[in-house]
Amino acid sequence: MVKKRALGKGLGALLDDSTGEKKHYTIEKELLPIGTIANIPLDNIERNPFQPRENFTEDGLLELAGSIKEQGVIQPITVRKLEGEKYQLIAGERRLKASKMAGLTDIPAYIRTAGDMSMLEMSIVENIQRENLNPIEIAIGYQRMLDEQKITQEVLSKKIGKSRPVIANYIRLLKLPAEIQIGLKQEKISMGHAKILIAIENMQTQLDIYHDIIKQNLSVRQVEEIVQNLEEKPDKETVAKKQTQYNLPKIFEEIQNQLTETFGTKVQVKTKNGEKGKIIFNFTSSTEFERIISLVNKK
């Protein structure tokens, strides 16, 4: 007996309506009970406006369409009920597209009720658990949830079952130049390459190394060596910054690292003789500024 793949902590919790065993129906009545599985006409299903995934490979869809022709849709999609006989997709756009390619007229769907925020959460969690999203799509999805729900990374971490550092690392990708973000989406570079590029402060240097990665097919290890060599030959400004950091008392350095981790952004502590000084919070957008202020107010 083949076991059904578990939905995972995040999506399982979001889809749990505590209604007991699901019943199967065909769409012969105008109103179908919420929490049931029914065969719904494809023409009655609207696309999910909160779908974080942007790209679907043609080869992958054709392969899935062939499988659906032979075996049908094994796992129902998830929809929410709209007015009349209309439904809106929550999860399963790839299965929906492939079913249309396979020539199906209807598709099995789990019907539930969901608000816009739940739609966004479920769409992101479903795709992440299936590992279908590229890193930039994941980052944009996380940022949307933070912005639209006005929550912290800690709260988001609990909602989707991902650690706060993991979420922070993805969101940092959105600080990369647009050209590099596009390259990451198109798999011209890997997540490993991107993490190294993020650590480079100069944007032009980021772009130069990005172009070298593509032209020379550089590995992550090779890029690490390039960046390390850059750090070994710093300019005067970098030397001054490192000297300041070197002279920072250990207790202040520990506080600086703790603040950076807590607020998910670069924090600098500057002091003279450990008596006077200032704390600098770096932010790159009004949204990030509001997030930092929100965290400060909660402390």
C-alpha positions as CSV (number, residue, x, y, z in Angstrom):
1,M,0.0,0.0,0.0
2,V,1.4,3.4,-1.0
3,K,1.4,6.0,1.7
4,K,0.3,9.5,1.0
5,R,3.0,12.1,1.4
6,A,2.4,14.2,4.6
7,L,1.6,17.8,4.2
8,G,4.1,18.9,6.8
9,K,3.7,21.0,9.9
10,G,2.8,24.3,8.3
11,L,0.3,23.4,5.6
12,G,-1.2,20.6,7.7
13,A,-2.1,23.0,10.4
14,L,-3.5,25.6,8.0
15,L,-5.7,23.0,6.3
16,D,-6.9,21.4,9.5
17,D,-10.6,22.3,9.8
18,S,-11.2,19.6,12.5
19,T,-14.2,18.3,10.5
20,G,-13.2,14.6,10.7
21,E,-13.1,12.3,7.7
22,K,-13.5,14.1,4.3
23,K,-16.4,13.0,2.0
24,H,-16.3,12.9,-1.8
25,Y,-18.9,14.6,-4.0
26,T,-19.5,15.4,-7.6
27,I,-20.5,19.0,-8.5
28,E,-24.2,18.3,-9.2
29,K,-25.5,20.9,-6.7
30,E,-24.9,24.6,-6.8
31,L,-23.7,24.6,-3.2
32,L,-21.2,22.0,-1.9
33,P,-20.3,21.6,1.7
34,I,-17.1,23.2,2.9
35,G,-14.5,20.6,3.9
36,T,-15.4,18.1,1.1
37,I,-13.7,16.9,-2.0
38,A,-15.5,17.3,-5.3
39,N,-14.9,17.1,-9.0
40,I,-15.1,20.8,-10.2
41,P,-15.2,22.0,-13.8
42,L,-11.8,23.6,-14.7
43,D,-13.6,26.6,-16.2
44,N,-15.1,27.3,-12.8
45,I,-11.7,27.8,-11.1
46,E,-10.0,31.1,-10.9
47,R,-6.3,31.5,-10.6
48,N,-4.8,32.3,-7.2
49,P,-3.8,36.0,-7.1
50,F,-1.5,35.2,-4.2
51,Q,0.5,32.5,-6.0
52,P,4.2,33.2,-5.2
53,R,5.5,30.9,-7.9
54,E,6.0,32.7,-11.2
55,N,7.7,30.2,-13.5
56,F,6.4,26.7,-14.6
57,T,8.7,24.7,-16.9
58,E,7.0,23.5,-20.1
59,D,8.7,20.1,-20.0
60,G,7.6,19.6,-16.4
61,L,4.0,20.4,-17.2
62,L,4.0,18.1,-20.2
63,E,5.4,15.3,-18.1
64,L,2.8,15.8,-15.5
65,A,0.0,16.1,-18.1
66,G,1.1,12.8,-19.5
67,S,0.9,11.2,-16.0
68,I,-2.5,12.7,-15.5
69,K,-3.8,11.2,-18.8
70,E,-2.7,7.8,-17.6
71,Q,-3.5,7.9,-13.9
72,G,-5.7,10.9,-13.4
73,V,-5.1,13.6,-10.7
74,I,-3.9,11.6,-7.7
75,Q,-3.8,14.5,-5.2
76,P,-6.7,17.0,-5.2
77,I,-6.0,20.7,-5.5
78,T,-7.3,23.0,-2.8
79,V,-9.8,25.8,-3.6
80,R,-12.0,28.2,-1.7
81,K,-15.7,28.8,-2.4
82,L,-16.7,32.0,-4.2
83,E,-20.2,33.1,-5.3
84,G,-22.4,30.7,-7.3
85,E,-20.4,27.9,-8.8
86,K,-17.1,29.8,-8.9
87,Y,-14.0,28.7,-6.9
88,Q,-10.6,30.3,-6.4
89,L,-7.4,28.2,-6.4
90,I,-5.5,28.1,-3.1
91,A,-2.9,25.4,-3.9
92,G,-2.1,23.2,-6.9
93,E,-1.7,25.5,-9.9
94,R,0.8,23.1,-11.5
95,R,-1.8,20.3,-11.3
96,L,-4.5,22.7,-12.6
97,K,-2.4,23.7,-15.6
98,A,-1.3,20.2,-16.4
99,S,-4.9,19.0,-16.2
100,K,-6.0,21.5,-18.8
101,M,-3.1,20.4,-21.1
102,A,-4.2,16.8,-20.6
103,G,-7.7,17.7,-21.9
104,L,-9.6,17.2,-18.6
105,T,-12.8,19.0,-18.1
106,D,-12.9,18.8,-14.3
107,I,-10.5,18.1,-11.4
108,P,-10.8,16.8,-7.9
109,A,-10.6,19.6,-5.4
110,Y,-10.7,20.0,-1.6
111,I,-13.1,22.9,-0.8
112,R,-12.5,25.1,2.1
113,T,-13.0,28.7,3.3
114,A,-10.1,31.0,3.6
115,G,-9.4,34.7,3.9
116,D,-6.8,36.6,1.8
117,M,-4.1,36.2,4.4
118,S,-4.7,32.5,4.7
119,M,-4.6,32.2,0.9
120,L,-1.2,33.8,0.8
121,E,0.1,31.6,3.7
122,M,-1.2,28.4,2.2
123,S,0.1,29.2,-1.2
124,I,3.6,29.9,0.1
125,V,3.8,26.9,2.5
126,E,2.4,24.5,-0.1
127,N,5.0,25.5,-2.7
128,I,7.9,25.6,-0.2
129,Q,7.2,22.1,1.1
130,R,7.2,20.8,-2.5
131,E,10.5,22.7,-3.2
132,N,9.0,24.2,-6.3
133,L,9.9,27.9,-5.6
134,N,13.2,29.5,-6.5
135,P,15.0,31.4,-3.7
136,I,13.8,34.9,-4.9
137,E,10.1,33.7,-5.1
138,I,10.5,32.4,-1.5
139,A,12.0,35.6,-0.4
140,I,9.3,37.7,-2.0
141,G,6.6,35.4,-0.4
142,Y,8.2,35.9,3.0
143,Q,8.4,39.6,2.6
144,R,4.8,39.9,1.5
145,M,3.6,38.0,4.6
146,L,5.7,40.3,6.8
147,D,4.4,43.4,5.1
148,E,0.8,42.6,4.6
149,Q,0.2,40.9,8.0
150,K,2.5,43.4,9.8
151,I,4.2,40.6,11.7
152,T,7.8,40.0,12.8
153,Q,10.2,37.3,11.5
154,E,9.7,35.5,14.8
155,V,6.0,35.2,14.3
156,L,6.4,34.2,10.7
157,S,8.8,31.5,11.8
158,K,6.1,29.9,14.0
159,K,3.5,30.2,11.3
160,I,5.4,28.3,8.6
161,G,7.7,26.1,10.6
162,K,11.0,27.7,9.4
163,S,13.7,29.1,11.7
164,R,14.1,32.9,11.9
165,P,17.7,32.8,10.5
166,V,16.5,30.9,7.5
167,I,13.8,33.5,6.8
168,A,16.2,36.3,7.3
169,N,18.7,34.8,4.9
170,Y,16.1,34.6,2.2
171,I,14.9,38.1,2.7
172,R,18.4,39.4,2.4
173,L,18.5,38.2,-1.2
174,L,16.1,41.0,-2.0
175,K,18.9,43.5,-1.3
176,L,21.0,42.1,-4.2
177,P,21.0,44.1,-7.5
178,A,18.0,43.3,-9.7
179,E,20.3,41.7,-12.3
180,I,21.7,39.2,-9.8
181,Q,18.2,38.4,-8.5
182,I,17.0,37.6,-12.0
183,G,20.1,35.4,-12.5
184,L,19.3,33.5,-9.3
185,K,15.7,33.0,-10.5
186,Q,16.9,31.7,-13.8
187,E,19.4,29.4,-12.1
188,K,22.4,31.1,-13.6
189,I,23.9,31.1,-10.1
190,S,23.1,29.1,-7.0
191,M,22.0,30.1,-3.6
192,G,25.5,29.4,-2.4
193,H,26.9,32.0,-4.9
194,A,24.2,34.5,-3.8
195,K,25.1,34.2,-0.1
196,I,28.7,35.2,-0.9
197,L,27.6,38.1,-3.1
198,I,25.3,39.5,-0.3
199,A,28.3,39.9,2.0
200,I,30.0,42.2,-0.5
201,E,29.2,45.8,0.3
202,N,30.1,47.4,-3.0
203,M,27.3,46.9,-5.6
204,Q,29.7,47.2,-8.6
205,T,31.9,44.5,-7.1
206,Q,28.9,42.3,-6.7
207,L,28.0,42.7,-10.3
208,D,31.6,42.2,-11.5
209,I,31.9,38.9,-9.6
210,Y,28.4,37.8,-10.7
211,H,29.4,38.3,-14.4
212,D,32.7,36.3,-13.8
213,I,30.7,33.5,-12.2
214,I,28.6,33.1,-15.4
215,K,31.4,33.7,-17.9
216,Q,33.9,31.3,-16.2
217,N,31.4,28.9,-14.6
218,L,32.9,29.5,-11.2
219,S,32.1,27.2,-8.3
220,V,31.0,28.5,-4.9
221,R,34.5,27.6,-3.5
222,Q,36.2,29.6,-6.3
223,V,34.0,32.7,-5.5
224,E,34.8,32.4,-1.8
225,E,38.5,32.5,-2.7
226,I,38.0,35.6,-4.9
227,V,36.2,37.4,-2.1
228,Q,38.8,36.4,0.4
229,N,41.5,37.8,-1.8
230,L,39.6,41.1,-2.1
231,E,39.4,41.3,1.7
232,E,43.2,40.7,2.0
233,K,43.7,43.9,-0.1
234,P,41.3,46.4,1.4
235,D,41.1,50.1,0.5
236,K,41.8,52.8,3.0
237,E,38.1,53.1,4.0
238,T,37.9,49.3,4.7
239,V,41.1,49.5,6.8
240,A,39.6,52.3,8.9
241,K,36.4,50.3,9.5
242,K,38.3,47.2,10.5
243,Q,40.5,49.2,12.8
244,T,37.5,50.6,14.5
245,Q,36.0,47.2,14.8
246,Y,39.3,45.9,16.2
247,N,39.4,48.6,18.9
248,L,35.8,47.9,19.9
249,P,35.7,46.4,23.5
250,K,34.6,42.8,23.5
251,I,31.4,43.4,25.5
252,F,30.3,46.0,22.9
253,E,31.2,43.7,20.0
254,E,29.0,40.9,21.6
255,I,26.1,43.4,22.0
256,Q,26.5,44.5,18.4
257,N,26.3,40.9,17.2
258,Q,23.3,40.2,19.4
259,L,21.5,43.3,18.1
260,T,22.2,42.3,14.5
261,E,20.8,38.8,15.1
262,T,17.7,40.1,17.0
263,F,16.7,42.8,14.5
264,G,17.7,40.9,11.3
265,T,19.7,43.8,9.9
266,K,23.2,45.2,10.3
267,V,23.7,47.0,13.6
268,Q,26.9,49.0,14.4
269,V,28.0,50.0,17.9
270,K,30.5,52.8,18.0
271,T,32.2,53.9,21.2
272,K,35.2,55.8,22.6
273,N,36.7,54.4,25.8
274,G,33.5,52.5,26.4
275,E,31.8,55.5,27.9
276,K,30.2,57.4,25.0
277,G,29.0,56.1,21.7
278,K,26.1,55.4,19.4
279,I,24.2,52.5,18.0
280,I,23.4,52.6,14.2
281,F,20.6,50.5,12.6
282,N,20.9,50.0,8.9
283,F,17.8,49.8,6.7
284,T,17.2,49.8,3.0
285,S,13.5,50.6,2.7
286,S,10.6,52.3,4.6
287,T,9.1,48.8,5.2
288,E,12.3,47.6,6.9
289,F,12.5,50.8,8.9
290,E,8.9,50.3,10.2
291,R,9.7,46.7,11.0
292,I,12.8,47.7,13.1
293,I,10.7,50.4,14.9
294,S,8.0,47.9,15.6
295,L,10.6,45.5,17.2
296,V,12.1,48.4,19.2
297,N,8.7,49.3,20.6
298,K,8.1,45.7,21.8
299,K,11.3,45.5,23.7
